[in-house]
Amino acid sequence: MLEEQRPSLAPTFGYLMLGSLFWAVHLLVVYAAHTLICALASSPTASSLTVVALTAILALPVAFVLLNQRRTGRWFGISDELPDRKTYDAISRFIGLLSLAGILWAGVAAAIVSSCATGR
């Protein structure tokens, strides 16, 4: 009887949660940069430009993963021969899409909401 092939747990978890990791980094860096710029420079323009730039920088890797799903899966050890490969890819794609939407939503908020408003 053949033993069922399973990928390693840590790389598989990393593959599945890659989009969420970028989203978390985005939120951390954007809020920290926004707060720091507003506290030190009090420049709404600099704050907005920083948020937009960070949004673009962190949205690109998530978009790359979504466009190159199989290649990214192989980097994390999800081989093409695995019986559950399509399930792993579907979960990663769904979480990646949610994360990309979250990153873009938070980035667009910088263009809508006034930066460095008093009382925040």
C-alpha positions in Angstrom: 0.0 0.0 0.0 1.4 3.4 -1.0 1.6 6.1 1.7 -0.3 9.3 0.7 2.1 12.1 -0.1 1.7 15.2 2.2 3.5 18.5 2.0 5.4 19.9 5.0 3.2 21.8 7.4 5.1 25.1 7.8 5.6 25.8 4.0 2.0 24.8 3.3 0.8 27.2 6.0 3.0 29.9 4.6 1.7 29.3 1.1 -1.9 29.4 2.3 -1.4 32.6 4.4 0.9 34.5 2.1 -1.7 37.1 1.1 -2.7 37.6 4.7 0.9 38.1 5.7 1.3 40.9 3.1 -2.0 42.4 4.3 -0.9 42.4 7.9 2.4 44.0 7.0 0.5 46.6 4.9 -1.7 47.6 7.8 1.2 47.7 10.2 3.5 49.8 8.0 0.8 52.1 6.7 -0.6 53.0 10.1 2.8 53.4 11.6 4.1 55.6 8.7 0.9 57.7 8.6 1.0 58.3 12.4 4.7 59.1 12.3 4.5 61.5 9.4 1.5 63.3 10.8 3.1 63.6 14.3 6.5 64.8 13.0 5.9 66.7 9.8 2.1 67.3 9.9 2.1 67.0 6.2 -1.1 65.6 4.8 0.4 65.3 1.3 3.4 63.4 2.4 1.2 61.1 4.5 -1.1 60.4 1.6 1.7 59.8 -0.9 3.4 57.4 1.5 0.2 55.4 2.0 -0.3 55.2 -1.7 3.3 54.1 -2.4 3.2 51.5 0.3 -0.1 50.2 -1.0 1.4 49.8 -4.5 4.6 48.2 -3.1 2.7 45.6 -1.1 -0.1 44.9 -3.6 2.3 43.9 -6.3 3.6 40.7 -4.6 0.1 39.6 -3.8 -0.9 40.2 -7.5 2.2 38.3 -8.6 1.2 35.3 -6.4 -2.4 35.4 -7.8 -1.1 35.5 -11.4 1.5 32.8 -10.8 -0.3 30.4 -8.5 1.3 27.2 -9.6 4.8 28.6 -9.6 4.4 30.0 -6.1 2.9 26.7 -4.9 6.0 24.8 -6.2 8.3 27.3 -4.4 6.5 26.3 -1.1 6.7 22.6 -1.8 3.2 22.0 -3.2 4.1 19.8 -6.0 1.9 19.1 -9.0 1.6 15.5 -8.1 -0.2 16.1 -4.8 -3.8 14.9 -4.8 -5.0 17.9 -2.9 -3.0 20.5 -4.9 -6.1 22.1 -6.4 -7.6 22.6 -2.9 -4.4 24.3 -1.6 -4.4 26.5 -4.7 -8.0 27.4 -4.3 -7.6 28.3 -0.6 -4.5 30.4 -1.3 -6.2 32.1 -4.2 -9.3 33.0 -2.1 -7.2 34.4 0.8 -5.0 36.2 -1.7 -8.0 37.9 -3.3 -9.4 38.9 0.0 -6.0 40.2 1.1 -5.5 42.2 -2.2 -9.0 43.7 -1.7 -8.1 44.7 1.9 -4.8 46.2 0.8 -6.4 48.2 -1.9 -9.3 49.3 0.3 -7.0 50.6 3.0 -4.9 52.4 0.3 -7.9 54.0 -1.4 -9.0 55.3 2.0 -5.9 57.5 2.0 -7.3 59.3 -1.1 -10.8 59.7 0.4 -10.2 60.5 4.1 -8.3 63.7 4.9 -4.8 62.9 6.4 -3.5 64.3 9.6 -6.9 65.5 10.8 -7.0 67.0 14.3 -8.4 64.6 16.9 -7.3 61.4 15.4 
